[in-house]
Amino acid sequence: MKNYLFIICLILDVFNVKAQINLVPNPSFEQFDTCPEYIGLTRYALGWTMNVNSADYFNSCETIPPLQVSTPTNSWGYQIPRTGNAYFGFYSYGQYNPLAIEFFGRSLSSALVAGQKYFVCFYVSLANGDPLVNPSIMCGTNNIGMKFFTYSFPSPLISNNLYFVNNYSQINSVNSIVDTLSWTKISGSFIADSAYTHFLIGRFFDNSNVTFSCLDSNNINNRWSYYYVDDICISTDSNTCNLITQLIDIESIQHSLAVIPNPSNGKIKFVLPANGNFELKICNLQGGLVYHRFINGVKKEEVDFNFSEISDGFYTLTLQNHSYVFHQKIILTKN
């Protein structure tokens, strides 16, 4: 027992030391002073004071219908935070307003050192759209990235983007990101040429230098691109951000559900995470409820379910009671 406690303490000590090297305070937006109730309130997440053209803050604490900026369901679609209860979101393209690209950022915990190499990573997911609020076509883009500055600026700021969109950022994605189901990692490194103190995340390249990949290539009307963002890290150590996200993933797994098999033809076996009474929900990618039931008096064991009446597709399975919430994305296919 003492050996186990020693190992746990050692892991926590390593995590605490490494976490201090991440130059991005509040990197997954979990710390906030006010729960967001509508769009554009990134400043409610502690320290995130830079907002250009109304980027958004999403948090599960928002419970006022129609859940415009809640998680996992909100006005831009349905996505479970990669970690915790919150994420940010921004437009990287709008067909009828091409200059309305959004950016967000903050100050670093300490200024970068000129000549020092820095490693960067953050995670994005393309919003899948709300058919009632945003009945348009999702398009992925490349060149989503991070740009550094030696100063801050007033926020919120409405800009025509001529200053920010100059076809350069220290970090940017090469490929168009079109995954609406999972979180995609954007990472890279650069050598600082100035004592940068602030950074922005967004799309810093104009349309002529961007590749668009639309999920419905036949529809040419009302195309847009909106990304959720979570878990941001900047460090001089190439292993720091990987270590932090790996430990976060281990913690997240404890709150995930074992679903066997996945993908499935509808007949699913999963291991209940704890004893007690649970509420089971299955939602489609738009957050619509397709299955709901209560499971009472269960024990921690394998339980069989048959969801064969649900149409093929991607879904999120949620199992919760008064103490726990477990999420798992599932794929149903009859083939």
Secondary structure, 3 states (H helix, E strand, C coil): CHHHHHHHHHHHHHHHHHHHHCCCCCCCCCCECCCCCCCCCHHHECCCCEEECCCEEEECCCCCCCCCCCCCEECCEECCCCCCCEEEEEEEEECCCCCCCCEEEEECCCCCCCCCEEEEEEEEEECCCCCCCCCCEEEEECCEEEEEECCCCCCCECCCCCCCCCCCCCEECCCCCCCCCCCEEEEEEEECCCCCCEEEEEECCCHHHCCEEECCCCCCCCEEEEEEEEEEEEECCCCHHHHHHHHHHHHHHCCECEEECCCECCEEEEECCCCEEEEEEEEECCCCEEEEEEEEEECCCEEEEECCCCCCEEEEEEEECCCCEEEEEEEECCC
